[in-house]
């Protein structure tokens, strides 16, 4: 995450819920690396399940101190709508 984005936090959480465009949530851990906040455990699986590919643009909007809305656009700039699949219990957020 850009450092300017992290200025919006009183304290950066150790975990975020990523909420997609149809309301499904996914948990990822947060890690500080080289002075930057990065999405860690759970992100690679999220990217694979939601079929994020090179050329896609991913946007994040802070909804609550620990929830980010994620919108994915394909390489043509069209929003990708993912149907909720059965998420792996180790990564899916409990609502």
N, CA, C and O atoms as CSV, one atom per row, in Angstrom:
chain,resi,resn,atom,element,x,y,z
A,1,UNK,N,N,0.835,-1.174,0.000
A,1,UNK,CA,C,0.000,0.000,0.000
A,1,UNK,C,C,0.880,1.238,0.000
A,1,UNK,O,O,1.922,1.259,0.655
A,2,UNK,N,N,0.482,2.245,-0.710
A,2,UNK,CA,C,1.250,3.488,-0.667
A,2,UNK,C,C,1.270,4.075,0.745
A,2,UNK,O,O,0.293,3.953,1.485
A,3,UNK,N,N,2.353,4.694,1.105
A,3,UNK,CA,C,2.465,5.276,2.440
A,3,UNK,C,C,1.407,6.340,2.671
A,3,UNK,O,O,0.933,6.488,3.797
A,4,UNK,N,N,1.019,7.088,1.641
A,4,UNK,CA,C,-0.039,8.095,1.797
A,4,UNK,C,C,-1.352,7.453,2.247
A,4,UNK,O,O,-2.111,8.060,3.003
A,5,UNK,N,N,-1.619,6.235,1.788
A,5,UNK,CA,C,-2.844,5.531,2.162
A,5,UNK,C,C,-2.820,5.164,3.641
A,5,UNK,O,O,-3.843,5.259,4.319
A,6,UNK,N,N,-1.670,4.751,4.144
A,6,UNK,CA,C,-1.582,4.299,5.538
A,6,UNK,C,C,-1.703,5.446,6.532
A,6,UNK,O,O,-1.903,5.208,7.724
A,7,UNK,N,N,-1.587,6.687,6.062
A,7,UNK,CA,C,-1.767,7.833,6.959
A,7,UNK,C,C,-3.193,7.931,7.479
A,7,UNK,O,O,-3.439,8.632,8.461
A,8,UNK,N,N,-4.134,7.248,6.846
A,8,UNK,CA,C,-5.538,7.294,7.253
A,8,UNK,C,C,-5.837,6.391,8.451
A,8,UNK,O,O,-6.966,6.370,8.941
A,9,UNK,N,N,-4.851,5.659,8.918
A,9,UNK,CA,C,-5.038,4.741,10.039
A,9,UNK,C,C,-4.428,5.315,11.305
A,9,UNK,O,O,-3.330,5.870,11.280
A,10,UNK,N,N,-5.151,5.176,12.417
A,10,UNK,CA,C,-4.558,5.497,13.716
A,10,UNK,C,C,-3.466,4.471,13.977
A,10,UNK,O,O,-2.353,4.813,14.378
A,11,UNK,N,N,-3.800,3.212,13.743
A,11,UNK,CA,C,-2.841,2.106,13.807
A,11,UNK,C,C,-3.214,1.148,12.677
A,11,UNK,O,O,-4.385,0.802,12.520
A,12,UNK,N,N,-2.241,0.724,11.902
A,12,UNK,CA,C,-2.515,-0.195,10.794
A,12,UNK,C,C,-2.902,-1.547,11.388
A,12,UNK,O,O,-2.163,-2.097,12.204
A,13,UNK,N,N,-4.067,-2.094,10.982
A,13,UNK,CA,C,-4.493,-3.386,11.520
A,13,UNK,C,C,-3.567,-4.516,11.082
A,13,UNK,O,O,-2.835,-4.385,10.102
A,14,UNK,N,N,-3.606,-5.625,11.815
A,14,UNK,CA,C,-2.797,-6.788,11.442
A,14,UNK,C,C,-3.527,-7.661,10.423
A,14,UNK,O,O,-2.959,-8.603,9.871
A,15,UNK,N,N,-4.791,-7.330,10.186
A,15,UNK,CA,C,-5.620,-8.129,9.287
A,15,UNK,C,C,-6.674,-7.222,8.651
A,15,UNK,O,O,-7.201,-6.316,9.297
A,16,UNK,N,N,-6.970,-7.475,7.389
A,16,UNK,CA,C,-8.048,-6.773,6.699
A,16,UNK,C,C,-9.064,-7.774,6.201
A,16,UNK,O,O,-8.731,-8.920,5.899
A,17,UNK,N,N,-10.316,-7.331,6.118
A,17,UNK,CA,C,-11.331,-8.058,5.373
A,17,UNK,C,C,-11.412,-7.368,4.025
A,17,UNK,O,O,-11.568,-6.149,3.948
A,18,UNK,N,N,-11.307,-8.149,2.972
A,18,UNK,CA,C,-11.468,-7.629,1.621
A,18,UNK,C,C,-12.885,-7.955,1.191
A,18,UNK,O,O,-13.271,-9.123,1.162
A,19,UNK,N,N,-13.656,-6.947,0.860
A,19,UNK,CA,C,-15.048,-7.150,0.446
A,19,UNK,C,C,-15.136,-6.883,-1.048
A,19,UNK,O,O,-14.710,-5.828,-1.520
A,20,UNK,N,N,-15.690,-7.840,-1.797
A,20,UNK,CA,C,-15.773,-7.645,-3.248
A,20,UNK,C,C,-17.058,-6.930,-3.635
A,20,UNK,O,O,-17.815,-6.490,-2.770
A,21,UNK,N,N,-17.304,-6.815,-4.937
A,21,UNK,CA,C,-18.420,-6.028,-5.434
A,21,UNK,C,C,-19.794,-6.663,-5.229
A,21,UNK,O,O,-20.808,-6.026,-5.514
A,22,UNK,N,N,-19.851,-7.889,-4.747
A,22,UNK,CA,C,-21.153,-8.488,-4.438
A,22,UNK,C,C,-21.268,-8.851,-2.960
A,22,UNK,O,O,-22.162,-9.602,-2.569
A,23,UNK,N,N,-20.355,-8.313,-2.135
A,23,UNK,CA,C,-20.492,-8.438,-0.691
A,23,UNK,C,C,-19.767,-9.590,-0.031
A,23,UNK,O,O,-19.808,-9.698,1.195
A,24,UNK,N,N,-19.105,-10.453,-0.779
A,24,UNK,CA,C,-18.341,-11.534,-0.160
A,24,UNK,C,C,-17.093,-10.951,0.496
A,24,UNK,O,O,-16.512,-9.988,-0.003
A,25,UNK,N,N,-16.687,-11.539,1.613
A,25,UNK,CA,C,-15.501,-11.057,2.329
A,25,UNK,C,C,-14.443,-12.136,2.406
A,25,UNK,O,O,-14.738,-13.330,2.350
A,26,UNK,N,N,-13.214,-11.694,2.535
A,26,UNK,CA,C,-12.052,-12.576,2.559
A,26,UNK,C,C,-11.042,-11.972,3.518
A,26,UNK,O,O,-10.804,-10.765,3.471
A,27,UNK,N,N,-10.443,-12.772,4.381
A,27,UNK,CA,C,-9.446,-12.260,5.323
A,27,UNK,C,C,-8.037,-12.379,4.762
A,27,UNK,O,O,-7.671,-13.398,4.175
A,28,UNK,N,N,-7.252,-11.323,4.952
A,28,UNK,CA,C,-5.823,-11.349,4.629
A,28,UNK,C,C,-5.066,-10.714,5.781
A,28,UNK,O,O,-5.571,-9.811,6.447
A,29,UNK,N,N,-3.857,-11.190,6.009
A,29,UNK,CA,C,-3.031,-10.571,7.040
A,29,UNK,C,C,-2.238,-9.426,6.420
A,29,UNK,O,O,-2.087,-9.337,5.201
A,30,UNK,N,N,-1.740,-8.561,7.286
A,30,UNK,CA,C,-0.990,-7.383,6.865
A,30,UNK,C,C,0.421,-7.505,7.422
A,30,UNK,O,O,0.621,-7.964,8.546
A,31,UNK,N,N,1.397,-7.086,6.616
A,31,UNK,CA,C,2.793,-7.198,7.024
A,31,UNK,C,C,3.520,-5.907,6.663
A,31,UNK,O,O,3.293,-5.333,5.598
A,32,UNK,N,N,4.392,-5.457,7.555
A,32,UNK,CA,C,5.226,-4.297,7.268
A,32,UNK,C,C,6.524,-4.800,6.648
A,32,UNK,O,O,7.241,-5.602,7.247
A,33,UNK,N,N,6.823,-4.315,5.422
A,33,UNK,CA,C,8.013,-4.775,4.725
A,33,UNK,C,C,8.651,-3.577,4.015
A,33,UNK,O,O,8.009,-2.917,3.198
A,34,UNK,N,N,9.918,-3.304,4.334
A,34,UNK,CA,C,10.644,-2.185,3.730
A,34,UNK,C,C,9.899,-0.862,3.886
A,34,UNK,O,O,9.863,-0.043,2.968
A,35,UNK,N,N,9.300,-0.667,5.074
A,35,UNK,CA,C,8.593,0.572,5.355
A,35,UNK,C,C,7.240,0.702,4.679
A,35,UNK,O,O,6.635,1.775,4.700
A,36,UNK,N,N,6.759,-0.380,4.081
A,36,UNK,CA,C,5.456,-0.371,3.408
A,36,UNK,C,C,4.553,-1.434,4.003
A,36,UNK,O,O,5.013,-2.471,4.481
A,37,UNK,N,N,3.285,-1.161,3.965
A,37,UNK,CA,C,2.293,-2.132,4.414
A,37,UNK,C,C,1.907,-2.981,3.211
A,37,UNK,O,O,1.528,-2.450,2.167
A,38,UNK,N,N,2.003,-4.301,3.358
A,38,UNK,CA,C,1.655,-5.209,2.265
A,38,UNK,C,C,0.607,-6.210,2.727
A,38,UNK,O,O,0.537,-6.554,3.907
A,39,UNK,N,N,-0.206,-6.672,1.782
A,39,UNK,CA,C,-1.151,-7.752,2.065
A,39,UNK,C,C,-0.361,-9.039,1.984
A,39,UNK,O,O,0.375,-9.261,1.022
A,40,UNK,N,N,-0.508,-9.895,2.995
A,40,UNK,CA,C,0.349,-11.071,3.106
A,40,UNK,C,C,-0.485,-12.339,2.978
A,40,UNK,O,O,-1.027,-12.620,1.909
A,41,UNK,N,N,-0.591,-13.095,4.044
A,41,UNK,CA,C,-1.272,-14.390,4.002
A,41,UNK,C,C,-2.729,-14.208,3.592
A,41,UNK,O,O,-3.456,-13.393,4.160
A,42,UNK,N,N,-3.128,-14.968,2.618
A,42,UNK,CA,C,-4.488,-14.900,2.106
A,42,UNK,C,C,-4.591,-14.148,0.786
A,42,UNK,O,O,-5.508,-14.397,0.004
A,43,UNK,N,N,-3.658,-13.228,0.526
A,43,UNK,CA,C,-3.738,-12.444,-0.707
A,43,UNK,C,C,-3.511,-13.294,-1.948
A,43,UNK,O,O,-4.257,-13.161,-2.917
A,44,UNK,N,N,-2.511,-14.157,-1.949
A,44,UNK,CA,C,-2.232,-14.984,-3.131
A,44,UNK,C,C,-3.433,-15.870,-3.461
A,44,UNK,O,O,-3.783,-16.035,-4.629
A,45,UNK,N,N,-4.060,-16.438,-2.436
A,45,UNK,CA,C,-5.235,-17.277,-2.657
A,45,UNK,C,C,-6.401,-16.432,-3.163
A,45,UNK,O,O,-7.123,-16.849,-4.069
A,46,UNK,N,N,-6.587,-15.239,-2.578
A,46,UNK,CA,C,-7.638,-14.322,-3.029
A,46,UNK,C,C,-7.444,-13.991,-4.513
A,46,UNK,O,O,-8.389,-14.055,-5.299
A,47,UNK,N,N,-6.213,-13.639,-4.885
A,47,UNK,CA,C,-5.917,-13.282,-6.271
A,47,UNK,C,C,-6.188,-14.455,-7.211
A,47,UNK,O,O,-6.702,-14.260,-8.312
A,48,UNK,N,N,-5.848,-15.669,-6.784
A,48,UNK,CA,C,-6.086,-16.849,-7.622
A,48,UNK,C,C,-7.580,-17.142,-7.752
A,48,UNK,O,O,-8.074,-17.376,-8.855
A,49,UNK,N,N,-8.295,-17.131,-6.635
A,49,UNK,CA,C,-9.729,-17.435,-6.652
A,49,UNK,C,C,-10.500,-16.404,-7.472
A,49,UNK,O,O,-11.446,-16.748,-8.181
A,50,UNK,N,N,-10.091,-15.139,-7.374
A,50,UNK,CA,C,-10.782,-14.071,-8.097
A,50,UNK,C,C,-10.172,-13.805,-9.474
A,50,UNK,O,O,-10.537,-12.846,-10.154
A,51,UNK,N,N,-9.242,-14.668,-9.868
A,51,UNK,CA,C,-8.652,-14.667,-11.206
A,51,UNK,C,C,-8.073,-13.308,-11.603
A,51,UNK,O,O,-8.298,-12.821,-12.711
A,52,UNK,N,N,-7.320,-12.705,-10.673
A,52,UNK,CA,C,-6.632,-11.447,-10.971
A,52,UNK,C,C,-5.414,-11.788,-11.822
A,52,UNK,O,O,-4.584,-12.614,-11.442
A,53,UNK,N,N,-5.326,-11.143,-12.968
A,53,UNK,CA,C,-4.254,-11.438,-13.915
A,53,UNK,C,C,-3.424,-10.194,-14.191
A,53,UNK,O,O,-3.838,-9.078,-13.874
A,54,UNK,N,N,-2.262,-10.388,-14.777
A,54,UNK,CA,C,-1.439,-9.267,-15.226
A,54,UNK,C,C,-2.266,-8.454,-16.218
A,54,UNK,O,O,-2.880,-9.013,-17.127
A,55,UNK,N,N,-2.281,-7.150,-16.042
A,55,UNK,CA,C,-3.079,-6.276,-16.890
A,55,UNK,C,C,-4.368,-5.834,-16.230
A,55,UNK,O,O,-4.984,-4.858,-16.659
A,56,UNK,N,N,-4.788,-6.548,-15.182
A,56,UNK,CA,C,-5.973,-6.136,-14.436
A,56,UNK,C,C,-5.603,-4.993,-13.500
A,56,UNK,O,O,-4.462,-4.895,-13.047
A,57,UNK,N,N,-6.569,-4.135,-13.213
A,57,UNK,CA,C,-6.371,-3.069,-12.243
A,57,UNK,C,C,-7.223,-3.405,-11.022
A,57,UNK,O,O,-8.392,-3.770,-11.149
A,58,UNK,N,N,-6.630,-3.278,-9.851
A,58,UNK,CA,C,-7.327,-3.575,-8.612
A,58,UNK,C,C,-7.378,-2.296,-7.791
A,58,UNK,O,O,-6.346,-1.675,-7.536
A,59,UNK,N,N,-8.591,-1.898,-7.373
A,59,UNK,CA,C,-8.745,-0.706,-6.544
A,59,UNK,C,C,-9.188,-1.116,-5.149
A,59,UNK,O,O,-9.884,-2.117,-4.974
A,60,UNK,N,N,-8.777,-0.331,-4.158
A,60,UNK,CA,C,-9.121,-0.579,-2.767
A,60,UNK,C,C,-9.737,0.689,-2.199
A,60,UNK,O,O,-9.203,1.784,-2.379
A,61,UNK,N,N,-10.869,0.535,-1.508
A,61,UNK,CA,C,-11.507,1.661,-0.832
A,61,UNK,C,C,-11.683,1.280,0.628
A,61,UNK,O,O,-12.219,0.215,0.935
A,62,UNK,N,N,-11.234,2.143,1.525
A,62,UNK,CA,C,-11.346,1.886,2.950
A,62,UNK,C,C,-12.795,2.101,3.377
A,62,UNK,O,O,-13.317,3.213,3.285
A,63,UNK,N,N,-13.452,1.019,3.851
A,63,UNK,CA,C,-14.842,1.109,4.313
A,63,UNK,C,C,-14.908,1.311,5.822
A,63,UNK,O,O,-15.664,2.148,6.316
A,64,UNK,N,N,-14.115,0.540,6.542
A,64,UNK,CA,C,-14.003,0.647,7.997
A,64,UNK,C,C,-12.517,0.504,8.308
A,64,UNK,O,O,-11.735,0.191,7.411
A,65,UNK,N,N,-12.107,0.725,9.555
A,65,UNK,CA,C,-10.678,0.613,9.858
A,65,UNK,C,C,-10.041,-0.731,9.500
A,65,UNK,O,O,-8.820,-0.817,9.372
A,66,UNK,N,N,-10.861,-1.793,9.335
A,66,UNK,CA,C,-10.280,-3.094,8.991
A,66,UNK,C,C,-10.931,-3.751,7.774
A,66,UNK,O,O,-10.763,-4.951,7.556
A,67,UNK,N,N,-11.674,-2.972,6.976
A,67,UNK,CA,C,-12.353,-3.527,5.798
A,67,UNK,C,C,-12.063,-2.679,4.571
A,67,UNK,O,O,-12.229,-1.459,4.580
A,68,UNK,N,N,-11.627,-3.352,3.516
A,68,UNK,CA,C,-11.363,-2.689,2.236
A,68,UNK,C,C,-12.316,-3.241,1.181
A,68,UNK,O,O,-12.485,-4.455,1.065
A,69,UNK,N,N,-12.935,-2.352,0.415
A,69,UNK,CA,C,-13.718,-2.800,-0.733
A,69,UNK,C,C,-12.748,-2.953,-1.894
A,69,UNK,O,O,-11.957,-2.052,-2.175
A,70,UNK,N,N,-12.810,-4.091,-2.563
A,70,UNK,CA,C,-11.914,-4.393,-3.678
A,70,UNK,C,C,-12.740,-4.455,-4.957
A,70,UNK,O,O,-13.722,-5.192,-5.043
A,71,UNK,N,N,-12.326,-3.671,-5.945
A,71,UNK,CA,C,-12.964,-3.737,-7.263
A,71,UNK,C,C,-11.864,-4.071,-8.267
A,71,UNK,O,O,-10.801,-3.451,-8.281
A,72,UNK,N,N,-12.144,-5.057,-9.098
A,72,UNK,CA,C,-11.179,-5.544,-10.087
A,72,UNK,C,C,-11.685,-5.171,-11.476
A,72,UNK,O,O,-12.851,-5.391,-11.801
A,73,UNK,N,N,-10.800,-4.605,-12.289
A,73,UNK,CA,C,-11.111,-4.273,-13.681
A,73,UNK,C,C,-10.210,-5.107,-14.581
A,73,UNK,O,O,-9.019,-5.258,-14.306
A,74,UNK,N,N,-10.782,-5.652,-15.662
A,74,UNK,CA,C,-9.968,-6.444,-16.578
A,74,UNK,C,C,-9.120,-5.526,-17.461
A,74,UNK,O,O,-9.158,-4.305,-17.312
A,75,UNK,N,N,-8.363,-6.116,-18.372
A,75,UNK,CA,C,-7.445,-5.311,-19.183
A,75,UNK,C,C,-8.160,-4.429,-20.198
A,75,UNK,O,O,-7.514,-3.621,-20.865
A,76,UNK,N,N,-9.480,-4.562,-20.333
A,76,UNK,CA,C,-10.274,-3.663,-21.173
A,76,UNK,C,C,-10.934,-2.566,-20.344
A,76,UNK,O,O,-11.667,-1.734,-20.880
A,77,UNK,N,N,-10.671,-2.564,-19.021
A,77,UNK,CA,C,-11.252,-1.556,-18.139
A,77,UNK,C,C,-12.664,-1.866,-17.694
A,77,UNK,O,O,-13.354,-0.995,-17.164
A,78,UNK,N,N,-13.109,-3.109,-17.903
A,78,UNK,CA,C,-14.459,-3.516,-17.517
A,78,UNK,C,C,-14.401,-4.164,-16.139
A,78,UNK,O,O,-13.545,-5.005,-15.864
A,79,UNK,N,N,-15.337,-3.751,-15.276
A,79,UNK,CA,C,-15.362,-4.304,-13.926
A,79,UNK,C,C,-15.648,-5.799,-13.976
A,79,UNK,O,O,-16.561,-6.251,-14.666
A,80,UNK,N,N,-14.852,-6.550,-13.235
A,80,UNK,CA,C,-15.014,-7.996,-13.138
A,80,UNK,C,C,-15.975,-8.284,-11.992
A,80,UNK,O,O,-15.765,-7.831,-10.867
A,81,UNK,N,N,-17.024,-9.034,-12.282
A,81,UNK,CA,C,-17.985,-9.412,-11.242
A,81,UNK,C,C,-17.773,-10.883,-10.939
A,81,UNK,O,O,-17.990,-11.745,-11.790
A,82,UNK,N,N,-17.345,-11.158,-9.714
A,82,UNK,CA,C,-17.092,-12.537,-9.299
A,82,UNK,C,C,-18.251,-13.046,-8.461
A,82,UNK,O,O,-18.653,-12.414,-7.484
A,83,UNK,N,N,-18.778,-14.189,-8.849
A,83,UNK,CA,C,-19.785,-14.827,-8.014
A,83,UNK,C,C,-19.075,-15.431,-6.825
A,83,UNK,O,O,-17.954,-15.924,-6.948
A,84,UNK,N,N,-19.726,-15.394,-5.669
A,84,UNK,CA,C,-19.117,-15.993,-4.480
A,84,UNK,C,C,-19.096,-17.501,-4.648
A,84,UNK,O,O,-20.119,-18.142,-4.889
A,85,UNK,N,N,-17.926,-18.028,-4.517
A,85,UNK,CA,C,-17.769,-19.479,-4.483
A,85,UNK,C,C,-17.613,-19.858,-3.027
A,85,UNK,O,O,-17.498,-18.992,-2.160
A,86,UNK,N,N,-17.611,-21.136,-2.761
A,86,UNK,CA,C,-17.337,-21.607,-1.401
A,86,UNK,C,C,-15.875,-21.292,-1.112
A,86,UNK,O,O,-14.983,-21.942,-1.657
A,87,UNK,N,N,-15.619,-20.296,-0.254
A,87,UNK,CA,C,-14.255,-19.924,0.088
A,87,UNK,C,C,-13.684,-20.899,1.102
A,87,UNK,O,O,-14.403,-21.434,1.945
A,88,UNK,N,N,-12.418,-21.116,1.011
A,88,UNK,CA,C,-11.703,-21.939,1.970
A,88,UNK,C,C,-11.872,-21.329,3.361
A,88,UNK,O,O,-11.600,-20.144,3.551
A,89,UNK,N,N,-12.317,-22.122,4.331
A,89,UNK,CA,C,-12.592,-21.612,5.675
A,89,UNK,C,C,-11.375,-20.963,6.319
A,89,UNK,O,O,-11.523,-20.117,7.201
A,90,UNK,N,N,-10.188,-21.341,5.898
A,90,UNK,CA,C,-8.979,-20.754,6.488
A,90,UNK,C,C,-8.817,-19.295,6.078
A,90,UNK,O,O,-8.140,-18.538,6.773
A,91,UNK,N,N,-9.419,-18.886,4.973
A,91,UNK,CA,C,-9.229,-17.532,4.457
A,91,UNK,C,C,-10.498,-16.704,4.438
A,91,UNK,O,O,-10.428,-15.478,4.517
A,92,UNK,N,N,-11.658,-17.339,4.337
A,92,UNK,CA,C,-12.902,-16.579,4.226
A,92,UNK,C,C,-13.240,-15.926,5.558
A,92,UNK,O,O,-13.043,-16.512,6.622
A,93,UNK,N,N,-13.749,-14.706,5.480
A,93,UNK,CA,C,-14.131,-13.975,6.703
A,93,UNK,C,C,-15.488,-14.466,7.166
A,93,UNK,O,O,-16.383,-14.714,6.358
A,94,UNK,N,N,-15.626,-14.597,8.427
A,94,UNK,CA,C,-16.921,-15.001,9.011
A,94,UNK,C,C,-17.755,-13.756,9.224
A,94,UNK,O,O,-17.309,-12.808,9.870
A,95,UNK,N,N,-18.939,-13.752,8.697
A,95,UNK,CA,C,-19.838,-12.595,8.857
A,95,UNK,C,C,-20.834,-12.879,9.951
A,95,UNK,O,O,-21.682,-12.038,10.248
